[in-house]
Amino acid sequence: MSFVATANPPARGTEPAVRNDGFWPDIDREKLRADIRLDGTVTAERLHKALLAAMWSVSGEVREWKKVQQAAGYVTLQDVPADKLDGQSVKVQQYHAAIYAHVQSQLAEAYRDIDTLPQGAGKEARVQAGIEIRIDGFNQALRWAVADLQDTSRVIAALL
């Protein structure tokens, strides 16, 4: 039998939303924490820093797309014409998906050293390979969400 230690997340109401630039939606840290199943081993401070980095990165990648939308008269991402699922703009959902995937990738990278590695021949390599696969999955989800947000292809191919 093995023991898996987890830490309780911060108390509700102690992690305010992170304000964005007005066009992009604010990010509710408590909702993010629940949606991607983060426990308290990810401190509020670490989550805040990872979230800011994700917001900077994603916003930078879609800066030109945002300018086109604003030139078309859309003040916020919510205003950009899009289907709605569960009462929310698909564009907003895609933005959140990009942010969440970026945060997950960063945290998986940052916390890879605290994953418990089993002892024995080859087990460490298998655990490390599993972590790499998770990180690659988060990065793929990020790429797809950014492409979907901009209505571009998920595939970028070049003939060499």
C-alpha positions in Angstrom: 0.0 0.0 0.0 1.3 3.5 -0.8 0.5 6.9 0.6 -0.1 9.8 -1.6 0.1 13.2 0.1 -1.9 16.1 -1.1 -2.3 19.5 0.3 -5.6 21.4 0.6 -6.0 24.3 -1.8 -6.3 27.8 -0.4 -9.6 28.7 1.3 -12.3 29.9 -1.1 -12.4 33.6 -1.6 -8.6 34.1 -0.9 -7.5 33.9 -4.6 -9.0 36.9 -6.5 -9.4 36.8 -10.3 -6.4 38.0 -12.3 -7.5 41.1 -14.2 -6.7 41.1 -17.9 -6.3 44.0 -20.4 -10.0 44.6 -21.0 -10.2 42.8 -24.3 -9.2 39.4 -22.9 -11.4 38.1 -20.1 -10.1 38.1 -16.5 -9.1 34.7 -15.2 -10.8 33.3 -12.0 -8.0 31.5 -10.2 -10.4 29.4 -8.1 -12.2 28.2 -11.1 -8.9 27.5 -12.9 -7.7 25.5 -9.8 -10.9 23.5 -9.8 -11.0 22.9 -13.5 -7.5 21.6 -13.8 -7.6 19.9 -10.4 -4.8 21.7 -8.6 -4.4 21.0 -4.9 -2.5 23.1 -2.4 0.9 21.9 -3.4 0.7 24.6 -6.0 0.8 27.7 -3.8 -1.3 30.8 -4.5 1.8 32.7 -5.4 3.1 30.1 -7.8 -0.2 29.8 -9.5 -0.5 33.6 -9.8 3.0 33.8 -11.4 2.2 30.9 -13.8 -1.1 32.5 -14.7 0.5 35.9 -15.5 3.1 34.2 -17.7 0.4 32.3 -19.5 -1.6 35.4 -20.1 1.5 37.3 -21.4 2.5 34.5 -23.7 -1.0 33.7 -25.1 -1.8 37.4 -25.5 1.5 37.9 -27.3 0.8 35.1 -29.7 -2.6 36.4 -30.7 -1.8 40.1 -30.7 -2.3 40.6 -34.4 -5.6 38.7 -34.3 -6.8 40.9 -31.5 -5.9 44.1 -33.5 -8.0 42.8 -36.4 -10.9 42.2 -34.0 -10.6 45.6 -32.4 -10.4 47.3 -35.9 -13.7 45.5 -36.7 -15.2 47.2 -33.7 -15.2 44.4 -31.1 -14.3 45.9 -27.7 -13.9 42.5 -25.9 -13.4 38.9 -26.8 -17.0 38.3 -25.7 -18.1 40.7 -28.5 -16.4 38.7 -31.3 -19.0 36.8 -33.2 -18.9 33.1 -32.2 -21.1 30.2 -31.3 -22.1 29.8 -27.7 -21.8 26.6 -25.7 -23.3 26.4 -22.3 -24.2 30.1 -22.6 -20.6 31.2 -23.1 -18.8 32.3 -26.3 -16.7 29.6 -27.8 -13.9 32.2 -28.3 -13.8 32.8 -24.6 -13.7 29.1 -23.9 -10.8 28.7 -26.4 -8.9 31.5 -24.7 -9.4 29.9 -21.3 -8.3 26.5 -22.8 -5.1 28.1 -24.0 -4.4 29.8 -20.7 -5.2 26.6 -18.7 -2.9 24.4 -21.0 -0.1 26.9 -20.6 -0.4 26.9 -16.8 -0.5 23.1 -16.7 2.6 22.8 -18.9 4.5 25.4 -16.7 3.5 23.7 -13.5 4.3 20.2 -14.8 7.8 21.5 -15.7 8.2 23.3 -12.4 7.1 20.4 -10.2 8.7 17.5 -12.1 11.3 17.3 -9.4 8.8 16.6 -6.6 7.1 13.7 -8.3 7.9 10.6 -6.4 10.2 8.4 -8.4 9.9 4.7 -7.8 13.1 2.7 -7.1 14.2 -0.1 -9.3 15.5 -0.9 -12.7 14.1 1.4 -15.3 11.2 2.8 -13.2 12.6 6.3 -13.0 12.9 6.5 -16.8 9.3 5.3 -17.2 8.1 8.0 -14.7 10.1 10.7 -16.4 8.8 9.6 -19.8 5.3 9.8 -18.5 5.9 13.4 -17.3 7.3 14.3 -20.7 4.2 12.9 -22.4 2.0 15.0 -20.1 3.9 18.2 -20.8 3.8 17.5 -24.5 0.0 17.0 -24.2 -0.4 20.3 -22.5 1.7 22.0 -25.1 -0.4 20.4 -27.9 -3.6 21.5 -26.2 -2.1 25.1 -26.0 -1.2 25.1 -29.7 -4.7 23.8 -30.7 -6.5 26.3 -28.5 -4.5 29.2 -29.9 -5.2 28.0 -33.5 -8.9 27.5 -32.8 -9.2 31.0 -31.2 -7.8 32.5 -34.4 -9.8 30.2 -36.7 -6.6 28.9 -38.3 -5.5 25.4 -39.0 -4.1 23.3 -36.2 -1.5 21.9 -38.6 1.5 23.8 -39.7 3.5 21.9 -42.3 6.4 22.9 -44.5 8.1 21.1 -47.2 11.9 21.1 -46.6 
